[in-house]
Amino acid sequence: MFDTTLFRQNFEPHKLLVGEPMSRHTTFCIGGPAAVMLLPDCAEDIVTAVELAGFVGAPIFVTGGGSNLLVSDSGINAVVIKLGRDFARAECEDGIITAQAGLSLAALADTALAQELAGLEFSAGIPGSLGGAVFMNAGAYGEEMSGVVQSVQLLERGELVTRGADGLGFGYRTSGVLTGGGIVLSATLRLEPGRPEDILAKMEDLAAQRRDKQPLEYPSAGSAFKRPPGRFAGKLVDDAGLRGFAVGGAQISVKHAGFIINTGGATAQDVRALIAHVQERVFKLFGVELEPEVRMVGGGV
């Protein structure tokens, strides 16, 4: 554990949490304490946190809505920067939305609807933030963030830089930010004019599909595995006879075999063991190596 004194000296108490359980900040409701959690409301806070982390030799970990994330039961010995509601402002001009990284995708989609702009309907039901969505090129129903992102403001090696979409290395559930480092501060999105009734109808239709097919009634991190080329991860898991299979409180959803859910009291160790069992079983039966879509952080995961 590193010395947190400098962080206490440089940040107001309402912006700094020491030993904060990550289970309170992930959609899986799993995870031990963060050594330090910063709740910034401006880019200057983030720059300062990165500088202090470098001074005390502590790693940086950035999170938003905490979806797509499995945190170790022992927690994270790092400076966790949580980009949330205090870092979630948005503005719109001439069909272009510029929003801070902490804005939830649901709120972002509602902002687009209010401005009569189409293109973000797919994102309304993704339980994450804009920064995380850019970081991993989040997508659903055949659409991805790479289709709407025009530019992104990043903190890279202590410098504020702006990169256009063509310089962000977007791919399936990845980006140059994920592979190369950097912190997403804000993004500019170019959308198309649309009729509010059509935009809302599409959002409601996709929401209904999610409710019908996904286990939204349980904590989860979303899709557990990336889609293998030419295959569907959920079908492979189902065909392997693993629908409903459980390790401790972690279970392959009966409703959708592509999801791992927390049925109550699941630990990160439970989830990791379940992932390993699924990978082993699917490879043995079908020769397909399933790659987790869930990011696993902290010791022991």
Sequence and secondary structure as in RCSB ss.txt:
>XXXX:A:sequence
MFDTTLFRQNFEPHKLLVGEPMSRHTTFCIGGPAAVMLLPDCAEDIVTAVELAGFVGAPIFVTGGGSNLLVSDSG
INAVVIKLGRDFARAECEDGIITAQAGLSLAALADTALAQELAGLEFSAGIPGSLGGAVFMNAGAYGEEMSGVVQ
SVQLLERGELVTRGADGLGFGYRTSGVLTGGGIVLSATLRLEPGRPEDILAKMEDLAAQRRDKQPLEYPSAGSAF
KRPPGRFAGKLVDDAGLRGFAVGGAQISVKHAGFIINTGGATAQDVRALIAHVQERVFKLFGVELEPEVRMVGGG
V
>XXXX:A:secstr
    HHHHHHS GGGEEEEEEGGGSSTT    EEEEEE  SSHHHHHHHHHHHHHHT  EEEESS  SEEE TT 
EEEEEEE  GGG  EEEETTEEEEETTSBHHHHHHHHHHTTEES GGGTT  SBHHHHHHHT EETTEEGGGTEE
EEEEEETTEEEEEEGGGS  BTTB HHHHH  EEEEEEEE EE  HHHHHHHHHHHHHHHHHHS TTS EEEESB
   TTS HHHHHHHTT TT EETTEEE SS TTEEEE SS  HHHHHHHHHHHHHHHHHHH     B SEEESTT
 
